[in-house]
């Protein structure tokens, strides 16, 4: 997976198509991501010590990583991500549109 926690992404499929957000959690084993403010679901919760009143809460559900696209921090456009090996031998993510390095 070429996405990391903290990346800004654009949702390209699903009910929240066109919205932008930041990745909060990256679930690599299942190839899924949780994006801030995207794919909100309602959960009915019982009263507990953490939430003494209980009730209905809204929280973000995971999205498949193929349904989001990275937004390049330099050109501010949604882009595919390429990989490049630096002279030190470390892998670096590269924007396919402008060619600049991402982090």
N, C-alpha and C positions, 0 to 999 in steps of 0.2 A: 504494500500500500504506500502510495506516495504522498499521503496526507498526514499532517501532524497536529497535535493539540495546539490550539491557538491560531491556526490558519483561518483566514477569512475565505468563505466559500459561497457559491451561488447554487441554489437548488434548481436542478434542471428537469426534474420529473416529480410527479405526485401532486398532492393537493396544495402544497406551498410553493409551487413552481414560480421562479422569478424572485424569490426572497433571498436576502443575504444574511449571513450570520457567522459567528465564530465557533469553531469546534471546541466543545467542552471535554468530551471523552472520545477516545479512539479505541474501538474494540477490534483488534487485529485478527483474532482467531475466527470471528464471525464476519469479518470484512464490513463492519458497520461503524457509523459515527453518530454522535449526539451533538446537534447543533443548537446553539443558544436561541431560544424563542421560536424554533421551527418544529413542526410535527407535534403540537401540543395535544395531549390526551387527558381525559378526566379520570381520576381514580377515586373510588369510594373507600375511605379509610375508617377503621374502627378507632375509637378513643384509645390512646396509649399515653405513656408518660411523656413522650416527645410531643405528641399532639393531643392534649387532653380533651378537646372538644370533638375531634374526629371530623367527618363531613367529606365534602368533595373537594379534592385538590387538583390543580392542573400542573402537569410536568411534561418535560420533553421526552419523547420516545425516540428510539434509534432509527436511523435511515440507512439504507444500503449505500456504501461508499461510491457506487457507480452512479448514484442519483445526485451527486454534488460535484461541482467543478471548482477548482482552486482559483482565487482571484489574485493575480500577480500584484505584489505591493508596489512595483515600479510603474507599470503601465496602467494599473487599476482596471484591467479587463479580465474576464474569465478565460482561462487558458488551460491547455493540456500541460503536463509536466514531463520534462525530459530529464535524463540523468547524464552526468558528465563526471569524469574522474579528474580530480585536481592533480597538480604536479606532486603533491605529497602522498597521493594514492587514496585520498578520501573521496567518497561519492558526494556529489553536490546536485541539488535539484535545480533545474533550469527552466525558465519560461519559454515555451515554444513560439510565442508571438514576437516578443522583443529580444529574446536571447539572453536576458540578464539572469544572474544567479539569484535564487530565492534562499534567504538566510545563509 
